[in-house]
């Protein structure tokens, strides 16, 4: 078994209302020192084996089902256990 | 400037309906080989300096504003540029 992580984030030029809401709430809660927040999604996919074919399939999954390529970027990586 | 990543995932014992929905959709779209999917959130926080005080503050932010500690686990890490 292996775990593959897909991170999906709004593209830099796209407005991110969720991140803006978190950022706006921080000073009201007494937190300073954070200059920007962006919020995205993280997927953990369990696979039998993280070979080339599986990673190519996960790349297609990430680009179609997990993200909207018009407004989001994604990265795929195999999680290495510490 | 430094970037701190906060990953928020549902606890292992908590049902994850979003992940289940993604997992259920995969075979219908012709994707096989993924045995489980869990969905969480990823936050990117920009800070002036990722020193100890800032990371302690971000840890408090992650445990209060960004996650629900009853049902979610979070990790905080400083992003290292490749």
Backbone of each chain as nested JSON, in Angstrom:
{
  "chains": [
    {"id": "A", "residues": [
      {"number": 1, "name": "UNK", "atoms": {"N": [0.843, -1.203, 0.0], "CA": [0.0, 0.0, 0.0], "C": [0.876, 1.25, 0.0]}},
      {"number": 2, "name": "UNK", "atoms": {"N": [0.442, 2.218, -0.749], "CA": [1.135, 3.5, -0.783], "C": [0.085, 4.6, -0.767]}},
      {"number": 3, "name": "UNK", "atoms": {"N": [0.517, 5.77, -0.374], "CA": [-0.409, 6.899, -0.304], "C": [0.078, 7.994, -1.25]}},
      {"number": 4, "name": "UNK", "atoms": {"N": [-0.851, 8.465, -2.058], "CA": [-0.529, 9.537, -3.004], "C": [-1.332, 10.769, -2.585]}},
      {"number": 5, "name": "UNK", "atoms": {"N": [-0.645, 11.911, -2.51], "CA": [-1.274, 13.158, -2.086], "C": [-1.526, 14.028, -3.315]}},
      {"number": 6, "name": "UNK", "atoms": {"N": [-2.754, 14.509, -3.437], "CA": [-3.07, 15.484, -4.478], "C": [-3.471, 16.783, -3.784]}},
      {"number": 7, "name": "UNK", "atoms": {"N": [-2.685, 17.834, -4.02], "CA": [-3.015, 19.154, -3.483], "C": [-3.633, 19.982, -4.596]}},
      {"number": 8, "name": "UNK", "atoms": {"N": [-4.767, 20.587, -4.305], "CA": [-5.46, 21.423, -5.286], "C": [-5.573, 22.827, -4.703]}},
      {"number": 9, "name": "UNK", "atoms": {"N": [-5.01, 23.813, -5.409], "CA": [-5.051, 25.193, -4.908], "C": [-5.604, 26.111, -5.994]}},
      {"number": 10, "name": "UNK", "atoms": {"N": [-6.306, 27.181, -5.591], "CA": [-6.744, 28.156, -6.591], "C": [-5.526, 28.764, -7.281]}},
      {"number": 11, "name": "UNK", "atoms": {"N": [-5.632, 29.0, -8.577], "CA": [-4.52, 29.619, -9.306], "C": [-4.216, 30.988, -8.698]}},
      {"number": 12, "name": "UNK", "atoms": {"N": [-2.962, 31.446, -8.775], "CA": [-2.593, 32.705, -8.117], "C": [-3.433, 33.899, -8.563]}},
      {"number": 13, "name": "UNK", "atoms": {"N": [-3.842, 33.923, -9.845], "CA": [-4.58, 35.08, -10.351], "C": [-6.074, 35.004, -10.054]}},
      {"number": 14, "name": "UNK", "atoms": {"N": [-6.51, 33.901, -9.432], "CA": [-7.936, 33.715, -9.136], "C": [-8.212, 34.188, -7.709]}},
      {"number": 15, "name": "UNK", "atoms": {"N": [-9.309, 34.942, -7.554], "CA": [-9.733, 35.387, -6.227], "C": [-10.076, 34.166, -5.382]}},
      {"number": 16, "name": "UNK", "atoms": {"N": [-9.674, 34.194, -4.112], "CA": [-9.901, 33.055, -3.226], "C": [-10.698, 33.539, -2.021]}},
      {"number": 17, "name": "UNK", "atoms": {"N": [-12.045, 33.535, -2.13], "CA": [-12.86, 34.115, -1.057], "C": [-12.716, 33.389, 0.28]}},
      {"number": 18, "name": "UNK", "atoms": {"N": [-12.505, 32.055, 0.243], "CA": [-12.348, 31.324, 1.507], "C": [-11.079, 31.766, 2.222]}},
      {"number": 19, "name": "UNK", "atoms": {"N": [-9.975, 31.858, 1.457], "CA": [-8.727, 32.314, 2.062], "C": [-8.836, 33.735, 2.579]}},
      {"number": 20, "name": "UNK", "atoms": {"N": [-9.518, 34.599, 1.792], "CA": [-9.706, 35.994, 2.217], "C": [-10.51, 36.061, 3.516]}},
      {"number": 21, "name": "UNK", "atoms": {"N": [-11.502, 35.191, 3.65], "CA": [-12.324, 35.186, 4.863], "C": [-11.485, 34.789, 6.078]}},
      {"number": 22, "name": "UNK", "atoms": {"N": [-10.644, 33.768, 5.91], "CA": [-9.77, 33.348, 7.012], "C": [-8.813, 34.482, 7.357]}},
      {"number": 23, "name": "UNK", "atoms": {"N": [-8.213, 35.086, 6.32], "CA": [-7.253, 36.159, 6.548], "C": [-7.907, 37.328, 7.281]}},
      {"number": 24, "name": "UNK", "atoms": {"N": [-9.147, 37.645, 6.893], "CA": [-9.851, 38.751, 7.525], "C": [-10.212, 38.473, 8.969]}},
      {"number": 25, "name": "UNK", "atoms": {"N": [-10.397, 37.195, 9.309], "CA": [-10.798, 36.839, 10.668], "C": [-9.624, 36.861, 11.642]}},
      {"number": 26, "name": "UNK", "atoms": {"N": [-8.404, 36.702, 11.134], "CA": [-7.24, 36.556, 12.024], "C": [-7.046, 37.752, 12.955]}},
      {"number": 27, "name": "UNK", "atoms": {"N": [-7.019, 39.01, 12.449], "CA": [-6.799, 40.135, 13.378], "C": [-7.901, 40.255, 14.428]}},
      {"number": 28, "name": "UNK", "atoms": {"N": [-9.136, 39.95, 14.029], "CA": [-10.253, 40.02, 14.991], "C": [-10.074, 39.015, 16.113]}},
      {"number": 29, "name": "UNK", "atoms": {"N": [-9.361, 37.915, 15.845], "CA": [-9.119, 36.897, 16.869], "C": [-7.794, 37.118, 17.583]}},
      {"number": 30, "name": "UNK", "atoms": {"N": [-7.126, 38.231, 17.273], "CA": [-5.895, 38.548, 17.985], "C": [-4.638, 38.005, 17.355]}},
      {"number": 31, "name": "UNK", "atoms": {"N": [-4.738, 37.444, 16.161], "CA": [-3.563, 36.9, 15.491], "C": [-3.029, 37.914, 14.487]}},
      {"number": 32, "name": "UNK", "atoms": {"N": [-1.767, 38.228, 14.587], "CA": [-1.142, 39.134, 13.629], "C": [0.035, 38.398, 12.988]}},
      {"number": 33, "name": "UNK", "atoms": {"N": [0.607, 38.987, 11.964], "CA": [1.831, 38.399, 11.416], "C": [1.615, 37.505, 10.219]}},
      {"number": 34, "name": "UNK", "atoms": {"N": [0.359, 37.208, 9.882], "CA": [0.084, 36.445, 8.664], "C": [-0.343, 37.445, 7.596]}},
      {"number": 35, "name": "UNK", "atoms": {"N": [0.39, 37.497, 6.475], "CA": [0.121, 38.522, 5.466], "C": [-0.832, 38.052, 4.376]}},
      {"number": 36, "name": "UNK", "atoms": {"N": [-0.974, 36.751, 4.182], "CA": [-1.937, 36.274, 3.192], "C": [-2.288, 34.821, 3.494]}},
      {"number": 37, "name": "UNK", "atoms": {"N": [-3.506, 34.447, 3.136], "CA": [-3.964, 33.068, 3.317], "C": [-4.639, 32.624, 2.026]}},
      {"number": 38, "name": "UNK", "atoms": {"N": [-4.307, 31.444, 1.578], "CA": [-5.057, 30.835, 0.476], "C": [-5.508, 29.442, 0.923]}},
      {"number": 39, "name": "UNK", "atoms": {"N": [-6.735, 29.105, 0.534], "CA": [-7.3, 27.823, 0.945], "C": [-7.536, 26.943, -0.267]}},
      {"number": 40, "name": "UNK", "atoms": {"N": [-7.125, 25.697, -0.155], "CA": [-7.368, 24.719, -1.206], "C": [-7.789, 23.403, -0.607]}},
      {"number": 41, "name": "UNK", "atoms": {"N": [-7.654, 22.355, -1.4], "CA": [-8.083, 21.031, -0.986], "C": [-6.897, 20.077, -0.99]}},
      {"number": 42, "name": "UNK", "atoms": {"N": [-6.975, 19.084, -0.122], "CA": [-5.952, 18.043, -0.065], "C": [-6.656, 16.689, -0.13]}},
      {"number": 43, "name": "UNK", "atoms": {"N": [-6.213, 15.846, -1.047], "CA": [-6.769, 14.503, -1.188], "C": [-5.684, 13.491, -0.862]}},
      {"number": 44, "name": "UNK", "atoms": {"N": [-6.047, 12.475, -0.09], "CA": [-5.15, 11.351, 0.164], "C": [-5.735, 10.127, -0.522]}},
      {"number": 45, "name": "UNK", "atoms": {"N": [-5.012, 9.59, -1.505], "CA": [-5.474, 8.417, -2.254], "C": [-4.612, 7.222, -1.883]}},
      {"number": 46, "name": "UNK", "atoms": {"N": [-5.279, 6.144, -1.451], "CA": [-4.557, 4.91, -1.133], "C": [-4.52, 4.048, -2.392]}},
      {"number": 47, "name": "UNK", "atoms": {"N": [-3.336, 3.566, -2.734], "CA": [-3.191, 2.694, -3.904], "C": [-2.355, 1.487, -3.504]}},
      {"number": 48, "name": "UNK", "atoms": {"N": [-2.51, 0.404, -4.293], "CA": [-1.744, -0.81, -4.01], "C": [-0.253, -0.541, -4.19]}},
      {"number": 49, "name": "UNK", "atoms": {"N": [0.067, 0.114, -5.295], "CA": [1.462, 0.342, -5.63], "C": [1.558, 1.66, -6.393]}},
      {"number": 50, "name": "UNK", "atoms": {"N": [2.475, 2.521, -5.996], "CA": [2.602, 3.827, -6.649], "C": [3.557, 3.725, -7.834]}},
      {"number": 51, "name": "UNK", "atoms": {"N": [3.187, 2.883, -8.814], "CA": [4.048, 2.749, -9.99], "C": [3.672, 3.805, -11.036]}},
      {"number": 52, "name": "UNK", "atoms": {"N": [4.365, 3.751, -12.187], "CA": [4.201, 4.809, -13.186], "C": [2.772, 4.859, -13.725]}},
      {"number": 53, "name": "UNK", "atoms": {"N": [2.192, 3.669, -14.001], "CA": [0.845, 3.622, -14.571], "C": [-0.174, 4.203, -13.585]}},
      {"number": 54, "name": "UNK", "atoms": {"N": [-0.027, 3.837, -12.296], "CA": [-0.956, 4.352, -11.29], "C": [-0.836, 5.867, -11.163]}},
      {"number": 55, "name": "UNK", "atoms": {"N": [0.399, 6.377, -11.166], "CA": [0.579, 7.822, -11.027], "C": [0.03, 8.558, -12.249]}},
      {"number": 56, "name": "UNK", "atoms": {"N": [0.155, 7.955, -13.442], "CA": [-0.424, 8.586, -14.638], "C": [-1.948, 8.623, -14.518]}},
      {"number": 57, "name": "UNK", "atoms": {"N": [-2.525, 7.542, -13.968], "CA": [-3.972, 7.52, -13.775], "C": [-4.391, 8.574, -12.745]}},
      {"number": 58, "name": "UNK", "atoms": {"N": [-3.64, 8.677, -11.66], "CA": [-3.988, 9.662, -10.631], "C": [-3.838, 11.081, -11.179]}},
      {"number": 59, "name": "UNK", "atoms": {"N": [-2.863, 11.284, -12.071], "CA": [-2.727, 12.6, -12.686], "C": [-3.984, 12.944, -13.495]}},
      {"number": 60, "name": "UNK", "atoms": {"N": [-4.53, 11.938, -14.21], "CA": [-5.768, 12.185, -14.97], "C": [-6.941, 12.43, -14.014]}},
      {"number": 61, "name": "UNK", "atoms": {"N": [-7.001, 11.665, -12.913], "CA": [-8.063, 11.875, -11.916], "C": [-7.971, 13.292, -11.35]}},
      {"number": 62, "name": "UNK", "atoms": {"N": [-6.75, 13.706, -11.021], "CA": [-6.563, 15.028, -10.409], "C": [-6.985, 16.141, -11.36]}},
      {"number": 63, "name": "UNK", "atoms": {"N": [-6.708, 15.953, -12.653], "CA": [-7.008, 17.003, -13.624], "C": [-8.45, 17.031, -14.076]}},
      {"number": 64, "name": "UNK", "atoms": {"N": [-9.224, 16.004, -13.736], "CA": [-10.614, 15.98, -14.196], "C": [-11.592, 16.005, -13.018]}},
      {"number": 65, "name": "UNK", "atoms": {"N": [-11.446, 15.032, -12.113], "CA": [-12.435, 14.902, -11.031], "C": [-12.1, 15.783, -9.825]}},
      {"number": 66, "name": "UNK", "atoms": {"N": [-10.813, 15.89, -9.487], "CA": [-10.451, 16.544, -8.221], "C": [-10.239, 18.043, -8.351]}},
      {"number": 67, "name": "UNK", "atoms": {"N": [-9.93, 18.522, -9.544], "CA": [-9.688, 19.959, -9.697], "C": [-10.424, 20.478, -10.919]}},
      {"number": 68, "name": "UNK", "atoms": {"N": [-10.613, 21.772, -10.937], "CA": [-11.142, 22.468, -12.108], "C": [-9.963, 23.196, -12.733]}},
      {"number": 69, "name": "UNK", "atoms": {"N": [-9.446, 22.68, -13.858], "CA": [-8.193, 23.234, -14.393], "C": [-8.311, 24.686, -14.862]}},
      {"number": 70, "name": "UNK", "atoms": {"N": [-9.532, 25.195, -14.988], "CA": [-9.689, 26.599, -15.37], "C": [-9.255, 27.517, -14.227]}},
      {"number": 71, "name": "UNK", "atoms": {"N": [-9.566, 27.131, -13.005], "CA": [-9.315, 28.026, -11.88], "C": [-8.36, 27.441, -10.843]}},
      {"number": 72, "name": "UNK", "atoms": {"N": [-7.955, 26.172, -10.997], "CA": [-7.15, 25.535, -9.956], "C": [-5.906, 24.86, -10.536]}},
      {"number": 73, "name": "UNK", "atoms": {"N": [-4.852, 24.851, -9.751], "CA": [-3.648, 24.069, -10.051], "C": [-3.612, 22.871, -9.109]}},
      {"number": 74, "name": "UNK", "atoms": {"N": [-2.994, 21.788, -9.553], "CA": [-2.846, 20.637, -8.668], "C": [-1.436, 20.09, -8.729]}},
      {"number": 75, "name": "UNK", "atoms": {"N": [-1.034, 19.437, -7.66], "CA": [0.233, 18.719, -7.632], "C": [-0.035, 17.306, -7.132]}},
      {"number": 76, "name": "UNK", "atoms": {"N": [0.694, 16.345, -7.653], "CA": [0.573, 14.943, -7.268], "C": [1.923, 14.498, -6.728]}},
      {"number": 77, "name": "UNK", "atoms": {"N": [1.925, 13.863, -5.546], "CA": [3.191, 13.365, -5.031], "C": [2.938, 12.125, -4.171]}},
      {"number": 78, "name": "UNK", "atoms": {"N": [3.902, 11.248, -4.147], "CA": [3.814, 10.046, -3.326], "C": [4.288, 10.407, -1.926]}},
      {"number": 79, "name": "UNK", "atoms": {"N": [3.502, 10.038, -0.931], "CA": [3.886, 10.351, 0.44], "C": [4.973, 9.391, 0.902]}},
      {"number": 80, "name": "UNK", "atoms": {"N": [6.025, 9.95, 1.418], "CA": [7.128, 9.15, 1.936], "C": [6.977, 9.111, 3.446]}},
      {"number": 81, "name": "UNK", "atoms": {"N": [6.914, 7.908, 3.983], "CA": [6.768, 7.792, 5.441], "C": [8.053, 8.215, 6.118]}},
      {"number": 82, "name": "UNK", "atoms": {"N": [7.897, 8.93, 7.217], "CA": [9.088, 9.416, 7.94], "C": [9.768, 8.252, 8.66]}}
    ]},
    {"id": "B", "residues": [
      {"number": 1, "name": "UNK", "atoms": {"N": [10.006, 36.737, 3.351], "CA": [8.705, 36.066, 3.293], "C": [8.888, 34.552, 3.314]}},
      {"number": 2, "name": "UNK", "atoms": {"N": [8.022, 33.885, 4.038], "CA": [8.04, 32.431, 4.076], "C": [6.601, 31.94, 3.96]}},
      {"number": 3, "name": "UNK", "atoms": {"N": [6.472, 30.702, 3.589], "CA": [5.139, 30.13, 3.437], "C": [4.999, 28.95, 4.383]}},
      {"number": 4, "name": "UNK", "atoms": {"N": [3.908, 28.959, 5.137], "CA": [3.629, 27.877, 6.079], "C": [2.382, 27.146, 5.586]}},
      {"number": 5, "name": "UNK", "atoms": {"N": [2.474, 25.827, 5.548], "CA": [1.373, 25.0, 5.057], "C": [0.663, 24.358, 6.239]}},
      {"number": 6, "name": "UNK", "atoms": {"N": [-0.649, 24.5, 6.292], "CA": [-1.448, 23.804, 7.297], "C": [-2.359, 22.822, 6.554]}},
      {"number": 7, "name": "UNK", "atoms": {"N": [-2.168, 21.531, 6.81], "CA": [-3.022, 20.492, 6.236], "C": [-4.023, 20.054, 7.29]}},
      {"number": 8, "name": "UNK", "atoms": {"N": [-5.287, 20.043, 6.935], "CA": [-6.353, 19.636, 7.848], "C": [-7.057, 18.432, 7.23]}},
      {"number": 9, "name": "UNK", "atoms": {"N": [-7.054, 17.319, 7.946], "CA": [-7.692, 16.099, 7.43], "C": [-8.672, 15.559, 8.457]}},
      {"number": 10, "name": "UNK", "atoms": {"N": [-9.773, 14.921, 7.996], "CA": [-10.672, 14.265, 8.953], "C": [-9.921, 13.162, 9.703]}},
      {"number": 11, "name": "UNK", "atoms": {"N": [-10.199, 13.029, 10.988], "CA": [-9.559, 11.972, 11.787], "C": [-9.882, 10.611, 11.17]}},
      {"number": 12, "name": "UNK", "atoms": {"N": [-8.966, 9.64, 11.318], "CA": [-9.181, 8.325, 10.666], "C": [-10.506, 7.667, 11.052]}},
      {"number": 13, "name": "UNK", "atoms": {"N": [-10.95, 7.859, 12.277], "CA": [-12.166, 7.171, 12.718], "C": [-13.443, 7.924, 12.325]}},
      {"number": 14, "name": "UNK", "atoms": {"N": [-13.287, 9.1, 11.711], "CA": [-14.442, 9.915, 11.332], "C": [-14.825, 9.601, 9.883]}},
      {"number": 15, "name": "UNK", "atoms": {"N": [-16.131, 9.428, 9.637], "CA": [-16.62, 9.214, 8.28], "C": [-16.308, 10.454, 7.437]}},
      {"number": 16, "name": "UNK", "atoms": {"N": [-15.88, 10.219, 6.206], "CA": [-15.507, 11.319, 5.324], "C": [-16.366, 11.246, 4.064]}},
      {"number": 17, "name": "UNK", "atoms": {"N": [-17.552, 11.853, 4.082], "CA": [-18.48, 11.694, 2.944], "C": [-17.925, 12.263, 1.64]}},
      {"number": 18, "name": "UNK", "atoms": {"N": [-17.126, 13.351, 1.711], "CA": [-16.567, 13.914, 0.481], "C": [-15.61, 12.918, -0.176]}},
      {"number": 19, "name": "UNK", "atoms": {"N": [-14.729, 12.335, 0.657], "CA": [-13.79, 11.357, 0.126], "C": [-14.506, 10.134, -0.425]}},
      {"number": 20, "name": "UNK", "atoms": {"N": [-15.549, 9.684, 0.309], "CA": [-16.32, 8.532, -0.155], "C": [-16.966, 8.823, -1.512]}},
      {"number": 21, "name": "UNK", "atoms": {"N": [-17.468, 10.053, -1.688], "CA": [-18.109, 10.412, -2.956], "C": [-17.102, 10.367, -4.099]}},
      {"number": 22, "name": "UNK", "atoms": {"N": [-15.896, 10.897, -3.857], "CA": [-14.858, 10.846, -4.887], "C": [-14.511, 9.393, -5.186]}},
      {"number": 23, "name": "UNK", "atoms": {"N": [-14.313, 8.597, -4.128], "CA": [-13.945, 7.2, -4.313], "C": [-15.013, 6.449, -5.102]}},
      {"number": 24, "name": "UNK", "atoms": {"N": [-16.291, 6.739, -4.802], "CA": [-17.374, 6.065, -5.515], "C": [-17.469, 6.465, -6.97]}},
      {"number": 25, "name": "UNK", "atoms": {"N": [-17.027, 7.686, -7.288], "CA": [-17.126, 8.159, -8.674], "C": [-16.035, 7.582, -9.559]}},
      {"number": 26, "name": "UNK", "atoms": {"N": [-14.913, 7.171, -8.985], "CA": [-13.759, 6.746, -9.791], "C": [-14.074, 5.576, -10.737]}},
      {"number": 27, "name": "UNK", "atoms": {"N": [-14.662, 4.454, -10.24], "CA": [-14.932, 3.347, -11.173], "C": [-15.893, 3.752, -12.289]}},
      {"number": 28, "name": "UNK", "atoms": {"N": [-16.882, 4.559, -11.979], "CA": [-17.831, 5.002, -13.006], "C": [-17.132, 5.797, -14.092]}},
      {"number": 29, "name": "UNK", "atoms": {"N": [-16.027, 6.451, -13.769], "CA": [-15.27, 7.231, -14.757], "C": [-14.143, 6.415, -15.379]}},
      {"number": 30, "name": "UNK", "atoms": {"N": [-14.095, 5.128, -15.039], "CA": [-13.101, 4.271, -15.686], "C": [-11.769, 4.195, -14.967]}},
      {"number": 31, "name": "UNK", "atoms": {"N": [-11.694, 4.747, -13.751], "CA": [-10.439, 4.692, -13.004], "C": [-10.498, 3.561, -11.99]}},
      {"number": 32, "name": "UNK", "atoms": {"N": [-9.505, 2.702, -12.012], "CA": [-9.436, 1.616, -11.042], "C": [-8.102, 1.73, -10.305]}},
      {"number": 33, "name": "UNK", "atoms": {"N": [-7.94, 0.975, -9.259], "CA": [-6.632, 0.933, -8.619], "C": [-6.493, 1.849, -7.425]}},
      {"number": 34, "name": "UNK", "atoms": {"N": [-7.48, 2.702, -7.162], "CA": [-7.444, 3.53, -5.957], "C": [-8.351, 2.867, -4.928]}},
      {"number": 35, "name": "UNK", "atoms": {"N": [-7.787, 2.499, -3.769], "CA": [-8.567, 1.721, -2.809], "C": [-9.273, 2.593, -1.771]}},
      {"number": 36, "name": "UNK", "atoms": {"N": [-8.805, 3.818, -1.57], "CA": [-9.508, 4.702, -0.638], "C": [-9.129, 6.15, -0.935]}},
      {"number": 37, "name": "UNK", "atoms": {"N": [-10.058, 7.054, -0.638], "CA": [-9.826, 8.483, -0.837], "C": [-10.3, 9.214, 0.409]}},
      {"number": 38, "name": "UNK", "atoms": {"N": [-9.499, 10.123, 0.9], "CA": [-9.955, 11.01, 1.968], "C": [-9.696, 12.444, 1.532]}},
      {"number": 39, "name": "UNK", "atoms": {"N": [-10.646, 13.317, 1.842], "CA": [-10.528, 14.713, 1.413], "C": [-10.416, 15.621, 2.619]}},
      {"number": 40, "name": "UNK", "atoms": {"N": [-9.462, 16.53, 2.543], "CA": [-9.293, 17.521, 3.596], "C": [-9.026, 18.892, 3.003]}},
      {"number": 41, "name": "UNK", "atoms": {"N": [-8.464, 19.758, 3.814], "CA": [-8.21, 21.132, 3.385], "C": [-6.722, 21.44, 3.477]}},
      {"number": 42, "name": "UNK", "atoms": {"N": [-6.272, 22.341, 2.632], "CA": [-4.886, 22.78, 2.641], "C": [-4.895, 24.302, 2.692]}},
      {"number": 43, "name": "UNK", "atoms": {"N": [-4.174, 24.86, 3.652], "CA": [-4.059, 26.307, 3.769], "C": [-2.613, 26.71, 3.543]}},
      {"number": 44, "name": "UNK", "atoms": {"N": [-2.412, 27.777, 2.779], "CA": [-1.079, 28.35, 2.586], "C": [-1.075, 29.723, 3.264]}},
      {"number": 45, "name": "UNK", "atoms": {"N": [-0.257, 29.871, 4.298], "CA": [-0.186, 31.137, 5.032], "C": [1.152, 31.803, 4.738]}},
      {"number": 46, "name": "UNK", "atoms": {"N": [1.079, 33.053, 4.279], "CA": [2.302, 33.818, 4.031], "C": [2.649, 34.59, 5.296]}},
      {"number": 47, "name": "UNK", "atoms": {"N": [3.898, 34.48, 5.733], "CA": [4.351, 35.194, 6.92], "C": [5.668, 35.882, 6.608]}},
      {"number": 48, "name": "UNK", "atoms": {"N": [5.971, 36.925, 7.409], "CA": [7.225, 37.644, 7.192], "C": [8.42, 36.738, 7.466]}},
      {"number": 49, "name": "UNK", "atoms": {"N": [8.321, 36.012, 8.578], "CA": [9.429, 35.173, 8.997], "C": [8.87, 33.963, 9.741]}},
      {"number": 50, "name": "UNK", "atoms": {"N": [9.326, 32.778, 9.385], "CA": [8.796, 31.563, 10.01], "C": [9.611, 31.241, 11.255]}},
      {"number": 51, "name": "UNK", "atoms": {"N": [9.607, 32.156, 12.225], "CA": [10.348, 31.902, 13.459], "C": [9.451, 31.165, 14.459]}},
      {"number": 52, "name": "UNK", "atoms": {"N": [10.029, 30.913, 15.647], "CA": [9.338, 30.063, 16.614], "C": [8.019, 30.679, 17.082]}},
      {"number": 53, "name": "UNK", "atoms": {"N": [8.03, 32.014, 17.319], "CA": [6.817, 32.681, 17.801], "C": [5.723, 32.612, 16.747]}},
      {"number": 54, "name": "UNK", "atoms": {"N": [6.095, 32.844, 15.486], "CA": [5.105, 32.807, 14.406], "C": [4.516, 31.411, 14.265]}},
      {"number": 55, "name": "UNK", "atoms": {"N": [5.379, 30.392, 14.341], "CA": [4.883, 29.016, 14.197], "C": [3.986, 28.629, 15.364]}},
      {"number": 56, "name": "UNK", "atoms": {"N": [4.287, 29.134, 16.56], "CA": [3.417, 28.865, 17.704], "C": [2.052, 29.518, 17.489]}},
      {"number": 57, "name": "UNK", "atoms": {"N": [2.071, 30.746, 16.919], "CA": [0.807, 31.428, 16.629], "C": [0.013, 30.664, 15.57]}},
      {"number": 58, "name": "UNK", "atoms": {"N": [0.703, 30.206, 14.522], "CA": [0.015, 29.474, 13.456], "C": [-0.541, 28.16, 13.989]}},
      {"number": 59, "name": "UNK", "atoms": {"N": [0.168, 27.549, 14.938], "CA": [-0.355, 26.335, 15.545], "C": [-1.671, 26.627, 16.275]}},
      {"number": 60, "name": "UNK", "atoms": {"N": [-1.736, 27.77, 16.963], "CA": [-2.995, 28.132, 17.631], "C": [-4.087, 28.431, 16.594]}},
      {"number": 61, "name": "UNK", "atoms": {"N": [-3.727, 29.139, 15.509], "CA": [-4.695, 29.422, 14.44], "C": [-5.232, 28.114, 13.867]}},
      {"number": 62, "name": "UNK", "atoms": {"N": [-4.319, 27.16, 13.604], "CA": [-4.718, 25.89, 12.984], "C": [-5.664, 25.112, 13.89]}},
      {"number": 63, "name": "UNK", "atoms": {"N": [-5.416, 25.183, 15.202], "CA": [-6.22, 24.405, 16.134], "C": [-7.543, 25.045, 16.491]}},
      {"number": 64, "name": "UNK", "atoms": {"N": [-7.745, 26.315, 16.124], "CA": [-8.989, 26.995, 16.483], "C": [-9.784, 27.395, 15.253]}},
      {"number": 65, "name": "UNK", "atoms": {"N": [-9.154, 28.188, 14.367], "CA": [-9.896, 28.732, 13.225], "C": [-9.928, 27.776, 12.038]}},
      {"number": 66, "name": "UNK", "atoms": {"N": [-8.823, 27.093, 11.776], "CA": [-8.712, 26.32, 10.53], "C": [-9.222, 24.894, 10.656]}},
      {"number": 67, "name": "UNK", "atoms": {"N": [-9.254, 24.345, 11.857], "CA": [-9.711, 22.965, 12.01], "C": [-10.679, 22.857, 13.169]}},
      {"number": 68, "name": "UNK", "atoms": {"N": [-11.446, 21.783, 13.147], "CA": [-12.31, 21.426, 14.262], "C": [-11.649, 20.249, 14.962]}},
      {"number": 69, "name": "UNK", "atoms": {"N": [-11.008, 20.506, 16.118], "CA": [-10.201, 19.435, 16.737], "C": [-11.003, 18.22, 17.17]}},
      {"number": 70, "name": "UNK", "atoms": {"N": [-12.322, 18.312, 17.198], "CA": [-13.125, 17.15, 17.555], "C": [-13.094, 16.112, 16.428]}},
      {"number": 71, "name": "UNK", "atoms": {"N": [-13.104, 16.589, 15.194], "CA": [-13.227, 15.654, 14.062], "C": [-12.043, 15.722, 13.106]}},
      {"number": 72, "name": "UNK", "atoms": {"N": [-11.126, 16.679, 13.315], "CA": [-10.05, 16.847, 12.333], "C": [-8.679, 16.893, 13.005]}},
      {"number": 73, "name": "UNK", "atoms": {"N": [-7.679, 16.39, 12.287], "CA": [-6.275, 16.524, 12.675], "C": [-5.624, 17.557, 11.758]}},
      {"number": 74, "name": "UNK", "atoms": {"N": [-4.594, 18.238, 12.274], "CA": [-3.888, 19.188, 11.404], "C": [-2.391, 19.013, 11.571]}},
      {"number": 75, "name": "UNK", "atoms": {"N": [-1.673, 19.398, 10.537], "CA": [-0.214, 19.45, 10.594], "C": [0.221, 20.828, 10.105]}},
      {"number": 76, "name": "UNK", "atoms": {"N": [1.291, 21.333, 10.707], "CA": [1.859, 22.637, 10.331], "C": [3.286, 22.407, 9.881]}},
      {"number": 77, "name": "UNK", "atoms": {"N": [3.648, 22.933, 8.722], "CA": [5.036, 22.795, 8.293], "C": [5.426, 23.99, 7.442]}},
      {"number": 78, "name": "UNK", "atoms": {"N": [6.692, 24.34, 7.499], "CA": [7.214, 25.445, 6.701], "C": [7.564, 24.888, 5.329]}},
      {"number": 79, "name": "UNK", "atoms": {"N": [7.086, 25.559, 4.288], "CA": [7.381, 25.086, 2.936], "C": [8.813, 25.446, 2.58]}},
      {"number": 80, "name": "UNK", "atoms": {"N": [9.551, 24.45, 2.111], "CA": [10.923, 24.658, 1.686], "C": [10.916, 24.753, 0.169]}},
      {"number": 81, "name": "UNK", "atoms": {"N": [11.417, 25.847, -0.359], "CA": [11.452, 26.012, -1.817], "C": [12.449, 25.044, -2.426]}},
      {"number": 82, "name": "UNK", "atoms": {"N": [12.026, 24.437, -3.534], "CA": [12.904, 23.469, -4.216], "C": [14.067, 24.219, -4.884]}}
    ]}
  ]
}
